[in-house]
């Protein structure tokens, strides 16, 4: 069994296989056999409710089940304030709540795991299981297409600018630097460049935290009402190049989620990062 020890959202997608499993997994619904049937774990949470609505509206897929520890027994359509009930009650399934992705794939289901922080050894163990079971799984630190585009643009810019700093803002306290900022800094540090040569040895805490060994600094700002934002400042003599990505709502994750659903049902192994599908 491969279990994730960190807090995460799991969005589990049933592929086109005919699998005899527990009712909460197989969800006996009268629907088109060509549709991708989607079981959403954490369905009563904000991101889960947004996922239910997004999947319902998407062509070629349908919600086949909803799992959560809250609002058990209530219709997920009503919980999401949809005009009509989906006739799908929220169920409390401990196996899925515990995050056992290996058991989910054993039931013949492909999976998307949205988890901002995950240990590398967990990914490797899950990858080995998926390879052996010929099951598809996407592990996604972010489902935001904008975030991925920001990271890709930052890598391109790093070859032309030798000074860079990351400034992030969040409305609520959390783990800082954020996983997004750490990911960007690690990406830039892995390119063999040396940044901020004139200030690389500064130990002044007001200058932010250096991530990696190549002088990439991260500054984290927390104020209620601020959007979740990540800004990169690149510079060279006479020029400043700025990249910025703001997130104001969980709706920003839904295009990436729908893309992940459409791609993951074709996999027979584990893929790390939504960017592999873009």
JOLINHU-V841592 format. One record per residue. N is the residue number from 0. RES is the residue in one letter. SS is DSSP state (helix for helix, strand for strand, loop for the rest). OMEGA is omega in radians with two decimals (999 if undefined). D_FIRST is the distance of its C-alpha to the first C-alpha in Angstrom with 2 decimals. Layout:
BEGIN
n={N & N}
res={RES & RES}
ss={SS & SS}
omega={OMEGA & OMEGA}
d_first={D_FIRST & D_FIRST}
END
This chain:
BEGIN
n={0 & 1 & 2 & 3 & 4 & 5 & 6 & 7 & 8 & 9 & 10 & 11 & 12 & 13 & 14 & 15 & 16 & 17 & 18 & 19 & 20 & 21 & 22 & 23 & 24 & 25 & 26 & 27 & 28 & 29 & 30 & 31 & 32 & 33 & 34 & 35 & 36 & 37 & 38 & 39 & 40 & 41 & 42 & 43 & 44 & 45 & 46 & 47 & 48 & 49 & 50 & 51 & 52 & 53 & 54 & 55 & 56 & 57 & 58 & 59 & 60 & 61 & 62 & 63 & 64 & 65 & 66 & 67 & 68 & 69 & 70 & 71 & 72 & 73 & 74 & 75 & 76 & 77 & 78 & 79 & 80 & 81 & 82 & 83 & 84 & 85 & 86 & 87 & 88 & 89 & 90 & 91 & 92 & 93 & 94 & 95 & 96 & 97 & 98 & 99 & 100 & 101 & 102 & 103 & 104 & 105 & 106 & 107 & 108 & 109 & 110 & 111 & 112 & 113 & 114 & 115 & 116 & 117 & 118 & 119 & 120 & 121 & 122 & 123 & 124 & 125 & 126 & 127 & 128 & 129 & 130 & 131 & 132 & 133 & 134 & 135 & 136 & 137 & 138 & 139 & 140 & 141 & 142 & 143 & 144 & 145 & 146 & 147 & 148 & 149 & 150 & 151 & 152 & 153 & 154 & 155 & 156 & 157 & 158 & 159 & 160 & 161 & 162 & 163 & 164 & 165 & 166 & 167 & 168 & 169 & 170 & 171 & 172 & 173 & 174 & 175 & 176 & 177 & 178 & 179 & 180 & 181 & 182 & 183 & 184 & 185 & 186 & 187 & 188 & 189 & 190 & 191 & 192 & 193 & 194 & 195 & 196 & 197 & 198 & 199 & 200 & 201 & 202 & 203 & 204 & 205 & 206 & 207 & 208 & 209 & 210 & 211 & 212 & 213 & 214 & 215 & 216 & 217 & 218 & 219 & 220 & 221 & 222 & 223 & 224 & 225 & 226 & 227 & 228 & 229 & 230 & 231 & 232 & 233 & 234 & 235 & 236 & 237 & 238 & 239 & 240 & 241 & 242 & 243 & 244 & 245 & 246 & 247 & 248 & 249 & 250 & 251 & 252 & 253 & 254 & 255 & 256 & 257 & 258 & 259 & 260 & 261 & 262 & 263 & 264 & 265 & 266 & 267 & 268 & 269 & 270 & 271 & 272 & 273 & 274 & 275 & 276 & 277}
res={X & X & X & X & X & X & X & X & X & X & X & X & X & X & X & X & X & X & X & X & X & X & X & X & X & X & X & X & X & X & X & X & X & X & X & X & X & X & X & X & X & X & X & X & X & X & X & X & X & X & X & X & X & X & X & X & X & X & X & X & X & X & X & X & X & X & X & X & X & X & X & X & X & X & X & X & X & X & X & X & X & X & X & X & X & X & X & X & X & X & X & X & X & X & X & X & X & X & X & X & X & X & X & X & X & X & X & X & X & X & X & X & X & X & X & X & X & X & X & X & X & X & X & X & X & X & X & X & X & X & X & X & X & X & X & X & X & X & X & X & X & X & X & X & X & X & X & X & X & X & X & X & X & X & X & X & X & X & X & X & X & X & X & X & X & X & X & X & X & X & X & X & X & X & X & X & X & X & X & X & X & X & X & X & X & X & X & X & X & X & X & X & X & X & X & X & X & X & X & X & X & X & X & X & X & X & X & X & X & X & X & X & X & X & X & X & X & X & X & X & X & X & X & X & X & X & X & X & X & X & X & X & X & X & X & X & X & X & X & X & X & X & X & X & X & X & X & X & X & X & X & X & X & X & X & X & X & X & X & X & X & X & X & X & X & X & X & X & X & X & X & X & X & X & X & X & X & X}
ss={loop & loop & strand & loop & loop & loop & loop & loop & strand & strand & strand & strand & strand & strand & loop & loop & loop & loop & loop & loop & loop & loop & helix & helix & helix & helix & loop & loop & loop & loop & loop & loop & loop & loop & loop & strand & strand & strand & strand & strand & strand & loop & loop & loop & loop & helix & helix & helix & helix & helix & helix & helix & helix & helix & helix & helix & helix & loop & loop & loop & strand & strand & strand & strand & strand & strand & strand & loop & loop & loop & loop & loop & loop & loop & strand & helix & helix & helix & helix & loop & loop & loop & loop & loop & loop & loop & loop & loop & strand & strand & strand & loop & loop & helix & helix & helix & helix & loop & loop & strand & helix & helix & helix & helix & helix & helix & loop & loop & strand & strand & strand & strand & strand & strand & loop & loop & loop & loop & loop & helix & helix & helix & helix & helix & helix & helix & helix & helix & helix & helix & helix & helix & helix & loop & loop & loop & strand & strand & strand & strand & loop & loop & loop & loop & helix & helix & helix & helix & helix & helix & helix & helix & helix & helix & helix & helix & helix & helix & loop & loop & loop & loop & strand & strand & strand & strand & strand & strand & strand & strand & loop & loop & loop & loop & loop & loop & loop & loop & helix & helix & helix & helix & helix & helix & helix & helix & helix & helix & helix & loop & loop & loop & loop & loop & loop & loop & loop & loop & loop & loop & loop & loop & loop & loop & helix & helix & helix & loop & strand & strand & strand & loop & loop & loop & loop & strand & strand & strand & strand & strand & strand & strand & loop & loop & loop & loop & loop & strand & strand & strand & strand & strand & strand & strand & strand & strand & loop & loop & strand & strand & strand & strand & strand & strand & strand & strand & strand & loop & loop & helix & helix & helix & helix & helix & helix & helix & helix & helix & helix & helix & helix & helix & helix & helix & loop & loop & loop & loop & loop & strand & strand & strand & loop & helix & helix & helix & helix & loop}
omega={3.07 & -3.14 & 3.12 & -3.06 & -3.10 & 3.11 & -3.06 & 3.01 & 3.05 & 3.06 & -2.93 & -3.06 & 3.09 & 3.12 & -3.04 & -3.11 & 2.98 & -3.06 & 3.05 & -3.11 & -3.09 & -3.05 & -3.10 & 3.12 & -3.05 & 3.07 & -3.09 & -3.13 & 3.07 & -3.09 & 3.13 & -3.12 & -3.12 & -3.14 & 2.97 & -3.11 & -2.97 & 3.01 & -3.03 & 3.08 & -3.02 & -2.99 & -3.10 & 3.11 & -3.06 & -3.12 & 3.11 & 3.11 & 3.09 & 3.12 & 3.11 & -3.13 & -3.12 & 3.14 & 3.13 & -3.11 & -3.06 & 3.12 & 3.04 & 3.08 & -3.10 & 3.06 & -3.12 & 3.14 & -3.13 & -3.08 & 3.05 & 3.07 & -3.13 & 3.08 & -3.12 & 3.13 & 3.14 & 3.14 & -3.06 & 3.09 & 3.12 & 3.10 & -3.13 & 3.13 & 3.07 & -3.07 & -3.14 & 3.07 & 3.08 & -3.09 & 3.09 & -3.14 & 3.01 & 3.13 & -3.13 & -3.10 & -3.03 & -3.13 & -3.13 & 3.13 & 3.12 & 3.05 & -3.12 & -3.12 & -3.13 & 3.11 & 3.12 & 3.13 & 3.10 & 3.10 & 3.12 & -3.07 & 2.98 & -2.95 & 2.91 & -3.13 & 3.08 & -3.09 & -3.09 & -3.13 & -3.14 & -3.12 & -3.09 & -3.14 & 3.06 & 3.10 & -3.12 & 3.12 & 3.12 & 3.11 & 3.13 & 3.13 & -3.12 & 3.12 & -3.12 & -3.09 & -3.09 & -3.14 & 3.14 & 3.11 & 2.99 & 3.00 & -3.01 & 3.03 & 3.04 & 3.02 & -3.12 & 3.10 & 3.12 & 3.12 & 3.13 & 3.10 & 3.08 & -3.14 & -3.14 & 3.11 & 3.12 & 3.12 & 3.12 & -3.11 & -3.04 & 3.14 & -3.08 & -3.12 & -3.08 & 3.05 & -3.10 & 3.01 & -3.13 & 3.06 & 3.13 & 3.06 & 3.12 & -3.14 & -3.07 & 3.07 & 3.13 & 3.08 & -3.12 & -0.06 & 3.13 & 3.13 & 3.12 & 3.13 & 3.12 & -3.14 & 3.13 & 3.14 & 3.12 & 3.10 & -3.11 & -3.13 & -3.11 & -3.07 & 3.11 & 3.12 & 3.00 & -3.06 & 2.99 & -3.06 & -3.09 & -3.05 & -2.97 & -3.06 & -3.09 & 3.11 & 3.10 & -3.07 & 3.10 & 3.14 & 3.10 & -3.11 & 3.08 & 3.10 & -3.11 & -3.06 & -3.02 & 2.98 & 3.10 & -3.10 & 3.11 & 3.07 & -3.09 & -3.12 & 3.14 & 3.07 & 3.09 & 3.13 & 3.10 & 2.99 & 2.99 & -2.97 & 3.04 & -3.11 & 3.07 & 3.08 & 3.03 & 3.11 & 2.94 & -3.06 & 3.08 & -3.04 & 3.01 & 3.13 & -3.05 & 3.03 & -3.08 & 3.09 & 3.11 & 3.04 & -3.12 & -3.07 & 3.11 & 3.08 & 3.14 & -3.12 & -2.98 & 3.07 & 3.09 & 3.10 & -3.13 & 3.07 & -3.13 & 3.13 & -3.07 & -3.08 & -2.97 & -3.12 & 3.14 & -3.06 & 3.00 & 3.14 & 3.13 & 3.03 & -3.14 & 3.06 & 3.12 & -3.12 & 3.11 & -3.13 & -3.05 & 999}
d_first={0.00 & 3.80 & 6.28 & 9.93 & 12.30 & 15.38 & 17.31 & 16.96 & 17.96 & 15.87 & 18.09 & 16.57 & 18.91 & 19.39 & 20.80 & 23.68 & 21.81 & 22.78 & 19.71 & 20.15 & 17.59 & 18.05 & 21.17 & 19.67 & 17.84 & 20.66 & 23.43 & 26.44 & 28.96 & 32.21 & 32.04 & 32.67 & 30.25 & 30.65 & 29.16 & 25.72 & 24.14 & 22.34 & 20.13 & 20.35 & 18.16 & 20.40 & 23.33 & 25.79 & 25.62 & 28.21 & 26.10 & 24.56 & 28.09 & 29.30 & 26.55 & 27.59 & 31.18 & 30.52 & 28.56 & 31.26 & 33.94 & 32.38 & 33.72 & 31.54 & 28.67 & 28.27 & 26.22 & 24.52 & 22.68 & 22.44 & 19.90 & 20.89 & 21.61 & 25.24 & 27.97 & 26.05 & 28.23 & 30.33 & 30.83 & 29.05 & 32.21 & 34.34 & 32.01 & 32.41 & 36.21 & 36.46 & 39.74 & 38.26 & 35.36 & 32.48 & 32.05 & 28.35 & 27.54 & 24.90 & 22.23 & 19.91 & 16.43 & 14.19 & 10.90 & 12.21 & 13.94 & 11.01 & 10.03 & 6.73 & 7.94 & 5.68 & 7.03 & 10.22 & 10.73 & 10.19 & 13.07 & 15.16 & 15.29 & 15.88 & 14.98 & 16.93 & 15.49 & 18.51 & 17.83 & 20.87 & 19.26 & 16.03 & 15.57 & 16.06 & 13.46 & 10.78 & 12.61 & 12.82 & 9.20 & 8.74 & 12.08 & 11.39 & 8.77 & 11.43 & 14.12 & 13.00 & 12.54 & 15.68 & 14.43 & 16.15 & 14.93 & 17.27 & 16.39 & 19.73 & 21.08 & 24.05 & 25.08 & 28.71 & 30.73 & 33.46 & 31.28 & 30.32 & 33.99 & 34.98 & 32.75 & 34.14 & 37.69 & 37.22 & 36.32 & 39.44 & 41.61 & 40.53 & 42.47 & 45.66 & 45.51 & 45.14 & 44.97 & 42.04 & 40.72 & 38.04 & 38.92 & 36.46 & 37.15 & 35.03 & 36.31 & 34.00 & 32.91 & 29.46 & 27.87 & 30.54 & 30.95 & 28.76 & 25.91 & 28.28 & 31.03 & 28.87 & 27.61 & 31.24 & 32.49 & 29.94 & 30.84 & 34.49 & 34.08 & 32.44 & 35.56 & 37.77 & 40.18 & 41.75 & 42.43 & 44.91 & 46.79 & 49.49 & 47.12 & 44.15 & 45.05 & 45.67 & 43.98 & 45.34 & 42.55 & 44.32 & 43.53 & 39.85 & 36.80 & 36.58 & 33.23 & 32.88 & 35.90 & 37.98 & 39.59 & 37.67 & 38.27 & 36.52 & 38.40 & 36.65 & 38.80 & 37.84 & 40.35 & 40.02 & 40.99 & 40.03 & 37.87 & 34.69 & 36.37 & 35.92 & 39.09 & 39.72 & 43.21 & 44.30 & 47.85 & 50.50 & 54.27 & 55.71 & 52.51 & 49.44 & 46.65 & 44.36 & 41.06 & 39.78 & 37.06 & 37.18 & 34.68 & 36.33 & 33.98 & 30.44 & 32.23 & 32.12 & 28.44 & 29.06 & 30.62 & 27.67 & 25.31 & 27.36 & 27.49 & 23.71 & 23.44 & 26.10 & 24.61 & 20.87 & 21.55 & 23.12 & 20.30 & 18.15 & 16.42 & 15.50 & 18.58 & 18.97 & 21.94 & 24.02 & 26.94 & 25.72 & 26.82 & 30.15}
END
